Amino acid sequence: MAEPRWIIHLPTTLTRRAAAADLAAALARSLGHLDAVDFGETTLSEEDAQHVRHRVWCDQRLPEGGRCGQRDGHSGSCDAATQHPCCQAVNKPTVAKEGLA
């Protein structure tokens, strides 16, 4: 049986979903080099409705590798030019089992 994965809930003071999605994108650009964070699975929820989740990224796996980095519900097809920021990092550091390296 696989070990359970842990989710970090990060409350913000933002009041608009688009602003929260922009913050998620900024965090992905800033921390995308860390293997311990799967930004492709990022979701947003309202503070009082945390059971209703909204995906930030399309996250479709691309034939040439990586995942689509366009916002969820985008028009047109997924392509490598819009890879998710965490898939663009060239030299990701290794991550220790219980912490960041």
C-alpha positions in Angstrom: 0.0 0.0 0.0 1.4 3.4 -1.0 2.1 6.1 1.6 -0.6 8.8 1.7 0.2 12.1 0.1 -0.3 15.3 2.2 -2.1 18.4 1.1 -1.1 21.9 2.3 -4.1 24.3 2.5 -2.8 27.8 2.2 -5.4 30.4 3.1 -5.1 33.8 1.6 -6.7 37.2 2.1 -7.7 37.4 -1.6 -11.3 37.8 -2.4 -11.4 37.0 -6.1 -10.9 33.6 -7.7 -8.8 35.1 -10.6 -6.5 36.7 -8.1 -6.1 33.4 -6.2 -5.3 31.6 -9.5 -2.7 34.3 -10.3 -1.1 33.7 -6.9 -1.0 30.0 -7.6 0.7 30.7 -10.9 3.3 32.9 -9.2 4.0 30.2 -6.6 4.4 27.6 -9.4 6.9 29.9 -11.1 8.8 30.5 -7.9 8.7 27.0 -6.4 8.3 24.8 -9.5 11.8 23.4 -9.2 10.8 21.4 -6.1 9.7 17.8 -6.7 7.8 17.8 -3.4 5.1 20.1 -4.8 2.7 19.0 -7.6 1.4 22.3 -8.9 -0.5 20.6 -11.6 -3.0 19.4 -9.0 -3.6 22.9 -7.6 -7.2 23.6 -6.7 -8.9 26.7 -5.2 -11.9 26.8 -2.9 -13.8 29.5 -1.1 -13.0 29.7 2.6 -16.5 28.6 3.7 -17.0 26.0 0.9 -13.7 24.1 0.9 -15.4 21.0 -0.3 -16.1 22.7 -3.7 -12.7 22.7 -5.5 -11.8 24.6 -8.7 -8.8 23.4 -10.7 -6.2 26.0 -11.7 -4.4 24.2 -14.5 -5.6 22.1 -17.4 -2.9 19.6 -16.4 -3.4 17.4 -19.5 -0.4 15.2 -20.1 1.4 16.1 -23.3 2.6 13.5 -25.9 6.1 15.1 -25.9 6.2 15.0 -22.1 5.2 17.4 -19.4 1.8 18.8 -18.7 -0.4 21.6 -20.2 0.1 24.8 -18.2 -2.9 26.7 -19.5 -5.7 27.5 -17.1 -8.4 25.0 -16.6 -11.1 25.3 -19.2 -8.9 26.9 -21.8 -9.9 27.1 -25.5 -8.0 25.4 -28.2 -5.6 22.4 -27.9 -2.9 21.8 -25.3 0.6 22.1 -26.6 4.2 22.0 -25.4 4.6 25.8 -25.7 2.3 26.2 -22.7 3.9 23.6 -20.4 3.2 24.0 -16.8 5.9 26.0 -15.0 6.9 23.0 -12.8 7.5 20.9 -15.9 9.9 23.5 -17.4 12.5 23.3 -14.6 15.6 21.7 -16.0 17.5 20.7 -12.9 15.1 19.9 -10.1 16.9 19.2 -6.8 16.3 15.9 -5.1 13.8 15.9 -2.2 14.4 14.0 1.0 11.6 11.6 2.1 10.4 13.7 5.0 11.6 17.2 4.0 13.0 19.4 1.3 16.6 19.0 0.3 
